[in-house]
Each structure stands twice: as C-alpha cells, then as structure tokens.
Amino acid sequence: MPRLWSAQRWAAVAGRWGCRLLALLLLLVPGPCGASEITFELPDNAKQCFYEDITQGTKCTLEFQVITGGHYDVDCRLEDPDGNVLYKEMKKQYDSFTFTASKNGTYKFCFSNEFSTFTHKTVYFDFQVGEDPPLFPSENRVSALTQMESACVSIHEALKSVIDYQTHFRLREAQGRSRAEDLNTRVAYWSVGEALILLVVSIGQVFLLKSFFSDKRTTTTRVGS
C-alpha cells in the first residue's frame, strides 16, 4: 500500500515550492534602472531645469507630455556638459528624443513656459539613462537559456510593456479629464450669461408692452376772452 505523507512532509514541500514561487515573482518584477519619471507644475512665465550625470556612450531617452494648462504646449531644451544644444523644440505638446552621450558630465534639460502670461502647465517627463540590466546574470552567455528562464524573460518584457501602456493611458486620462473640466467650466459660464441675458430681455419686454397699453391722459386748457 502507498504510504501517506505526513504533515511535516507536506509542509516541507509547500515551503520549498513557496520559496520557488517567491523567487520567480522577484525575478519578474522590473528592477531599478537609471530612469527619472516626474510630474510637476510649471507656472506662467517660469522655467524649470533638471540635471543628470551621464557617462560617455550611454544611450538616453527623454520623453515628455503636457497634461494640463493652456494649449497643452511647452518649450523644451536639452544641453550637453559644454552647453551645446542637443535638442530644442518650441511649443510642443509631447515628444520623445533619444541620444547617446558623447562625453562624461552633467546634462541639462529645461522646460519653459515663459511665453505664457497667465496659464500654468502640468508637465510629465520620463528620462531614461542606459538600458535595463539583464534579468539573469548569465542571460548574455553563449549557451541557450532554459525553458523557465526564457519564459521569465518573456514575461518580464511583457510586464514592462504593460507598465508603459498604463503610464500612457494614465496621461491620456488625466489630459482628457482636464479638457472635460475646462469645457464644463466654460459651459457653466455660458449658461449663466445666457440666463442673465434672458432675464434682462424679459424685463425689457415687460416694460415695453406695459408702455404700449398704458393710458395717456391729455389736459385741455381754456383761454378766456
């Protein structure tokens, strides 16, 4: 007869599989990389700059989008450590720029709203420095990956794509909500204006009709001879 497993044996097997699942989940979670993802407010007639130390030969990507404010546009400028302009765009709603650092030093990128006189903006940017490290230390080896390692790499790449799509749709949702709130405010003001105009016109019509039907008394004066 087959022997029944004891509770201790079941616990040992469950613990061993639990450790394996935990290790797998830790592998699938995207690890830290050299990226800065910030959403900030840019007042009118203002300029905000950010700095990043980059080593030579590092591939970098700057992506930005204006979420709220005015015509949803902003000026962007990227400079190398020597002050040379690598990227410059005026009144852009969103854009993406990829470059490779030609020298070591501090790179500067600025967002400007100086052309706006009374509207402030909300700007999102993602500045990625370098590429993500390999999921496995031996991923770049000559021999092929195991089936589980290949599955982990595929799921890891899919998770990164999901994160990118989530960020994109969150930005679109925030921008759409801002546009809807702005439109709602304009409709409310327009409705109040129309109500006031109708009230004034109604009162004017009442007084006008009253003047048509009011009795005009004439006074006759006799001149004695």
Summary of the structure (lengths in Angstrom):
residues: 225
radius of gyration: 34.3
end to end distance: 151.3
largest distance: 151.3
contacts: 519
relative contact order: 0.15
helix: 40%
strand: 29%
